[in-house]
Amino acid sequence: MSVLTSPKTYTGLAAPQATDAVLCAIPVPYIAKALDTVQVPQQVRPVLPIVKAASAIGLLSVHRFPALARLTTAALTLYFILAVGAHIRVRDSIANAAPAASLLALFAAMTIEGPRRSG
């Protein structure tokens, strides 16, 4: 079994998504600064914690609903395409764009492979 298809990987990736949802809801200063840098409009920001929490739930669904987990990785791929695009649009540094680009590659690969059924 590949790490990309392991239900444990999906479960493990749900934790940072949930944490990010909480940190965006607060919002902590470094996240607010990052959103300012990529010019995310103020009216969009309240939606981000909801989207991130939903993605955590979607990733956790891998054990009962693998198709939903795969749909979640596809949605996260789109999310990170938009994030990388935002970094490029404002000519942000490579260091700031690298995490989004890495997550884009990870979730795209996970979408292509799909989860292995647990059990």
N, CA and C of each residue as an Amber inpcrd file, in Angstrom:
protein
   357
   0.8470000  -1.1780000   0.0000000   0.0000000   0.0000000   0.0000000
   0.8930000   1.2420000   0.0000000   0.5360000   2.1690000  -0.8190000
   1.2610000   3.4280000  -0.9220000   0.8630000   4.3680000   0.2220000
   1.7950000   5.2060000   0.6150000   1.4920000   6.2190000   1.6290000
   0.3610000   7.1230000   1.1350000   0.3330000   7.3940000  -0.1610000
  -0.7010000   8.2690000  -0.7250000  -2.0970000   7.6680000  -0.6400000
  -2.1920000   6.3540000  -0.6170000  -3.5030000   5.7050000  -0.5970000
  -3.9280000   5.2390000   0.7950000  -3.0360000   5.3490000   1.7580000
  -3.3110000   4.8520000   3.1010000  -4.3610000   5.7070000   3.8270000
  -5.3690000   5.0820000   4.3920000  -6.3320000   5.8300000   5.1990000
  -5.6680000   6.5860000   6.3580000  -4.5320000   6.0500000   6.8420000
  -3.8080000   6.7450000   7.9150000  -3.2860000   8.1000000   7.4380000
  -2.9150000   8.1900000   6.1800000  -2.4460000   9.4610000   5.6270000
  -3.5880000  10.4740000   5.6140000  -4.7570000  10.0420000   5.1650000
  -5.9250000  10.9240000   5.1460000  -6.2500000  11.4030000   6.5600000
  -6.2430000  10.4700000   7.5070000  -6.5320000  10.8140000   8.8930000
  -5.4820000  11.7700000   9.4410000  -4.2200000  11.4930000   9.1430000
  -3.1370000  12.3570000   9.6120000  -3.2160000  13.7620000   9.0410000
  -3.6410000  13.8900000   7.8000000  -3.7450000  15.2140000   7.1720000
  -4.9660000  15.9980000   7.6440000  -5.9100000  15.3220000   8.2570000
  -7.0860000  16.0220000   8.7830000  -6.7110000  16.9220000   9.9610000
  -5.7410000  16.5130000  10.7620000  -5.3490000  17.2940000  11.9420000
  -4.8230000  18.6830000  11.5850000  -3.8810000  18.8090000  10.6480000
  -3.4380000  20.1650000  10.3130000  -4.5390000  21.0020000   9.6490000
  -5.4340000  20.3440000   8.9140000  -6.5480000  21.0930000   8.3160000
  -7.4640000  21.6480000   9.4230000  -7.7440000  20.8370000  10.4180000
  -8.5800000  21.2850000  11.5340000  -7.8870000  22.3850000  12.3280000
  -6.6090000  22.2180000  12.5610000  -5.8390000  23.2480000  13.2770000
  -5.8380000  24.5550000  12.4980000  -5.6390000  24.4610000  11.1920000
  -5.6370000  25.6480000  10.3410000  -7.0040000  26.3300000  10.3690000
  -8.0760000  25.5490000  10.4300000  -9.4190000  26.1230000  10.5130000
  -9.5580000  26.9700000  11.7790000  -9.0880000  26.4480000  12.8910000
  -9.1540000  27.1770000  14.1660000  -8.2990000  28.4350000  14.1100000
  -7.0800000  28.3010000  13.5840000  -6.1820000  29.4510000  13.5200000
  -6.7010000  30.5390000  12.5810000  -7.3840000  30.1440000  11.5290000
  -7.9990000  31.1250000  10.6200000  -9.2080000  31.7870000  11.2600000
  -9.9190000  31.0590000  12.0880000 -11.1120000  31.6120000  12.7400000
 -10.7410000  32.6610000  13.7740000  -9.5750000  32.5260000  14.3900000
  -9.1900000  33.4460000  15.4700000  -9.0430000  34.8880000  14.9690000
  -8.4240000  35.2900000  13.9170000  -7.2780000  34.7410000  13.2120000
  -5.9830000  35.1210000  13.9160000  -5.0410000  34.2120000  13.8700000
  -3.7390000  34.5230000  14.4560000  -3.0170000  35.5130000  13.5310000
  -2.1660000  36.3590000  14.0980000  -1.5410000  37.4280000  13.3110000
  -0.7780000  36.9670000  12.0710000  -0.0240000  35.8810000  12.1580000
   0.7590000  35.4820000  10.9840000  -0.1300000  35.0110000   9.8420000
  -1.2900000  34.4380000  10.1670000  -2.2170000  34.0340000   9.1060000
  -2.8820000  35.2650000   8.5030000  -3.2870000  36.1970000   9.3450000
  -3.8760000  37.4430000   8.8280000  -2.8830000  38.1560000   7.9110000
  -1.6090000  38.1640000   8.3020000  -0.5800000  38.8100000   7.4780000
  -0.4170000  38.0800000   6.1470000  -0.4300000  36.7600000   6.1800000
  -0.2980000  35.9810000   4.9430000  -1.4870000  36.2330000   4.0150000
  -2.6820000  36.3130000   4.5910000  -3.8680000  36.5970000   3.7830000
  -3.8200000  38.0130000   3.2150000  -3.2920000  38.9480000   4.0030000
  -3.0930000  40.3100000   3.4980000  -2.1090000  40.3090000   2.3280000
  -1.0330000  39.5520000   2.4740000   0.0080000  39.5060000   1.4370000
  -0.5510000  39.0420000   0.0980000  -1.3920000  38.0090000   0.1320000
  -1.9540000  37.4870000  -1.1220000  -3.2820000  38.1510000  -1.4810000
  -3.6280000  39.1940000  -0.7380000  -4.7830000  40.0470000  -1.0160000
  -6.1200000  39.2940000  -1.0180000  -6.3040000  38.4330000  -0.0130000
  -7.5940000  37.7610000   0.1460000  -8.5760000  38.8010000   0.6860000
  -9.6900000  39.0290000  -0.0050000 -10.6490000  40.0450000   0.4460000
 -11.2220000  39.7230000   1.8350000 -11.4930000  40.7620000   2.6010000
 -12.0330000  40.5960000   3.9560000 -13.3330000  39.7930000   3.9580000
 -14.1750000  39.9720000   2.9570000 -15.4660000  39.2720000   2.9470000
 -15.3200000  37.7720000   2.6800000 -14.1650000  37.3320000   2.1690000
 -13.9250000  35.9080000   1.9180000 -13.3710000  35.2110000   3.1650000
 -12.6810000  35.9290000   3.9920000 -11.9660000  35.3290000   5.1300000
 -12.8500000  34.5540000   6.1100000 -14.0800000  34.9960000   6.4070000
 -14.9030000  34.1950000   7.3270000 -15.2820000  32.8190000   6.7770000
 -15.2030000  32.6450000   5.4730000 -15.5350000  31.3570000   4.8580000
 -14.3900000  30.3590000   4.9970000 -13.1670000  30.8450000   5.0950000
 -12.0000000  29.9620000   5.1280000 -12.0260000  28.9420000   6.2700000
 -12.3560000  29.3300000   7.5080000 -12.3990000  28.3060000   8.5660000
 -13.4400000  27.2220000   8.2910000 -14.5510000  27.6070000   7.6760000
 -15.6010000  26.6310000   7.3480000 -15.0930000  25.6480000   6.3040000
 -14.4590000  26.1790000   5.2730000 -13.9150000  25.3330000   4.2050000
 -12.8480000  24.3940000   4.7670000 -11.9970000  24.9240000   5.6150000
 -10.9130000  24.1030000   6.1660000 -11.4470000  23.0440000   7.1320000
 -12.4410000  23.3910000   7.9330000 -13.0550000  22.3930000   8.8230000
 -13.7620000  21.3140000   8.0030000 -14.4590000  21.7210000   6.9600000
 -15.1320000  20.7480000   6.0870000 -14.1150000  19.8130000   5.4280000
 -12.9580000  20.3600000   5.0610000 -11.9380000  19.5070000   4.4380000
 -11.3920000  18.4940000   5.4470000 -11.2640000  18.9020000   6.7020000
 -10.8080000  17.9590000   7.7310000 -11.8220000  16.8270000   7.8950000
 -13.0850000  17.1800000   7.9230000 -14.1420000  16.1630000   8.0390000
 -14.1360000  15.2510000   6.8160000 -13.9770000  15.8570000   5.6400000
 -13.9320000  15.0680000   4.4120000 -12.7670000  14.0880000   4.3930000
 -11.6150000  14.5280000   4.8680000 -10.4650000  13.6200000   4.9380000
 -10.7150000  12.4900000   5.9290000 -11.3530000  12.8140000   7.0570000
 -11.6540000  11.7850000   8.0610000 -12.6980000  10.7830000   7.5750000
 -13.4530000  11.1430000   6.5540000 -14.4940000  10.2500000   6.0350000
 -13.9220000   9.0400000   5.3060000 -12.6140000   9.0040000   5.1350000
 -11.9670000   7.9490000   4.3510000 -12.3330000   6.5450000   4.8220000
 -12.5680000   6.3680000   6.1090000 -12.8400000   5.0380000   6.6470000
 -14.2280000   4.5180000   6.2870000 -15.1920000   5.4150000   6.1510000
 -16.5670000   4.9970000   5.8310000 -16.9780000   5.3700000   4.4170000
 -16.4450000   6.4880000   3.9240000 -16.8520000   7.0090000   2.6240000
 -15.6190000   7.3930000   1.7980000 -14.8960000   6.4120000   1.2790000
 -13.6700000   6.7150000   0.5540000 -13.8860000   7.6400000  -0.6480000
 -15.0370000   7.5370000  -1.2920000 -15.3020000   8.4170000  -2.4400000
 -15.3870000   9.8790000  -1.9940000 -15.9600000  10.1140000  -0.8260000
 -16.0260000  11.4790000  -0.2910000 -14.6270000  11.9840000   0.0540000
 -13.8010000  11.1250000   0.5860000 -12.4240000  11.5150000   0.8930000
 -11.6750000  11.8760000  -0.3840000 -11.9040000  11.1150000  -1.4450000
 -11.2580000  11.4250000  -2.7260000 -11.7890000  12.7330000  -3.2940000
 -13.0770000  12.9790000  -3.1750000 -13.6540000  14.2560000  -3.5960000
 -13.0380000  15.3970000  -2.7900000 -12.7950000  15.1560000  -1.5190000
 -12.1730000  16.1730000  -0.6630000 -10.7600000  16.4880000  -1.1360000
  -9.9870000  15.4690000  -1.5010000  -8.6380000  15.7520000  -1.9930000
  -8.6950000  16.5000000  -3.3220000  -9.7020000  16.2270000  -4.1320000
  -9.8620000  16.9740000  -5.3840000 -10.1910000  18.4360000  -5.0890000
 -11.0780000  18.6670000  -4.1190000 -11.4180000  20.0390000  -3.7310000
 -10.2050000  20.7510000  -3.1420000  -9.4140000  20.0420000  -2.3560000
  -8.1920000  20.6360000  -1.8060000  -7.1730000  20.9310000  -2.9040000
  -7.1380000  20.1050000  -3.9240000  -6.2640000  20.3890000  -5.0690000
  -6.6690000  21.7120000  -5.7100000  -7.9580000  21.8970000  -5.9290000
  -8.4420000  23.1640000  -6.4840000  -8.1220000  24.3290000  -5.5540000
  -8.3460000  24.1510000  -4.2700000  -8.0480000  25.1940000  -3.2870000
  -6.5820000  25.6220000  -3.3780000  -5.6860000  24.6390000  -3.4560000
  -4.2610000  24.9690000  -3.4940000  -3.8060000  25.4720000  -4.8630000
  -4.5150000  25.1280000  -5.9280000  -4.2580000  25.7740000  -7.2250000
  -4.5330000  27.2680000  -7.0860000  -5.6570000  27.5950000  -6.4580000
  -6.0060000  29.0030000  -6.2440000  -4.9990000  29.6850000  -5.3180000
  -4.5610000  28.9790000  -4.2880000  -3.5840000  29.5550000  -3.3540000
  -2.2520000  29.8390000  -4.0460000  -1.7660000  28.8750000  -4.8120000
  -0.5080000  29.0870000  -5.5340000  -0.6800000  30.2270000  -6.5350000
  -1.8160000  30.2530000  -7.2080000  -2.0950000  31.3380000  -8.1430000
  -2.0840000  32.6950000  -7.4680000  -2.6210000  32.7650000  -6.2510000
  -2.6210000  34.0270000  -5.5000000  -1.1980000  34.4490000  -5.1610000
  -0.3690000  33.5050000  -4.7660000   1.0310000  33.8250000  -4.4630000
   1.7490000  34.3350000  -5.7180000   1.4880000  33.6830000  -6.8460000
   2.1170000  34.1100000  -8.1010000   1.6190000  35.4910000  -8.5110000
   0.3050000  35.7100000  -8.3820000  -0.2970000  36.9820000  -8.7960000
   0.3310000  38.1770000  -8.0920000   0.6300000  38.0230000  -6.7980000
   1.2100000  39.1460000  -6.0410000   2.7460000  39.0860000  -6.0190000
   3.2950000  38.1460000  -6.7840000   4.7520000  37.9870000  -6.8460000
   5.3510000  37.7400000  -5.4550000   4.6760000  36.8850000  -4.6980000
   5.1470000  36.5330000  -3.3580000   6.4240000  35.7000000  -3.4810000
   7.1660000  35.6230000  -2.3940000   8.4260000  34.8760000  -2.4230000
   8.1650000  33.3790000  -2.5860000   9.1570000  32.7110000  -3.1200000
   9.0680000  31.2600000  -3.2870000   8.9090000  30.5900000  -1.9300000
   9.5870000  31.1050000  -0.9190000   9.4950000  30.5220000   0.4250000
   8.0620000  30.5720000   0.9540000   7.3390000  31.6370000   0.6480000
   5.9570000  31.7480000   1.1070000   5.0070000  30.8860000   0.2790000
   5.3200000  30.6900000  -0.9940000   4.4560000  29.9020000  -1.8780000
   4.7320000  28.4010000  -1.7960000   5.9050000  28.0290000  -1.3340000
   6.3140000  26.6220000  -1.3290000   5.3620000  25.6970000  -0.5500000
   4.8880000  26.0830000   0.6440000   3.9620000  25.1730000   1.3300000
   2.6900000  24.9060000   0.5210000   2.1300000  25.9500000  -0.0760000
   0.9210000  25.7690000  -0.8890000   1.2190000  24.8900000  -2.1030000
   2.3670000  25.0990000  -2.7330000   2.7410000  24.2850000  -3.8910000
   2.9480000  22.8240000  -3.4880000   3.5480000  22.6020000  -2.3330000
   3.7580000  21.2310000  -1.8530000   2.4320000  20.5380000  -1.5710000
   1.5280000  21.2540000  -0.9270000   0.2180000  20.6690000  -0.6320000
  -0.5860000  20.4480000  -1.9090000  -0.4270000  21.3310000  -2.8840000
  -1.0600000  21.1290000  -4.1830000  -0.5960000  19.8100000  -4.7940000
   0.7040000  19.5860000  -4.8140000   1.2470000  18.3550000  -5.3840000
   0.7620000  17.1280000  -4.6020000   0.7630000  17.2260000  -3.2820000
   0.3350000  16.1040000  -2.4460000  -1.1230000  15.7490000  -2.6960000
  -2.0140000  16.7500000  -2.6170000  -3.4390000  16.4530000  -2.7680000
  -3.7910000  16.0510000  -4.1970000  -3.0720000  16.5700000  -5.1890000
  -3.3030000  16.1410000  -6.5730000  -2.9280000  14.6670000  -6.7290000
  -1.7850000  14.2850000  -6.1730000  -1.3580000  12.8820000  -6.2440000
  -2.3410000  11.9780000  -5.5020000  -2.8140000  12.4290000  -4.3520000
  -3.7900000  11.6340000  -3.5890000  -5.0990000  11.4950000  -4.3610000
  -5.4910000  12.5370000  -5.0720000  -6.7220000  12.4710000  -5.8630000
  -6.5640000  11.4610000  -6.9850000  -5.4320000  11.4880000  -7.6470000
  -5.1850000  10.5490000  -8.7570000  -5.1940000   9.1090000  -8.2530000
  -4.5160000   8.8680000  -7.1420000  -4.4080000   7.5060000  -6.6060000
  -5.6890000   7.0470000  -5.9180000  -6.3410000   7.9430000  -5.1920000
  -7.5220000   7.5800000  -4.4260000  -7.1450000   6.7950000  -3.1790000
  -8.0360000   6.7510000  -2.2020000  -7.7230000   6.0270000  -0.9670000
  -7.9080000   4.5230000  -1.1170000  -7.1250000   3.8010000  -0.3810000
  -7.3150000   2.3520000  -0.2720000  -8.3720000   2.1320000   0.7850000
  -9.2590000   1.2210000   0.5410000 -10.2960000   0.9380000   1.5420000
  -9.6600000   0.3830000   2.7970000 -10.0730000   0.9420000   3.9550000
  -9.5460000   0.4330000   5.2220000 -10.2700000  -0.8520000   5.5780000
  -9.6160000  -1.6380000   6.3970000 -10.2830000  -2.8400000   6.8700000
  -9.7150000  -4.0680000   6.3660000
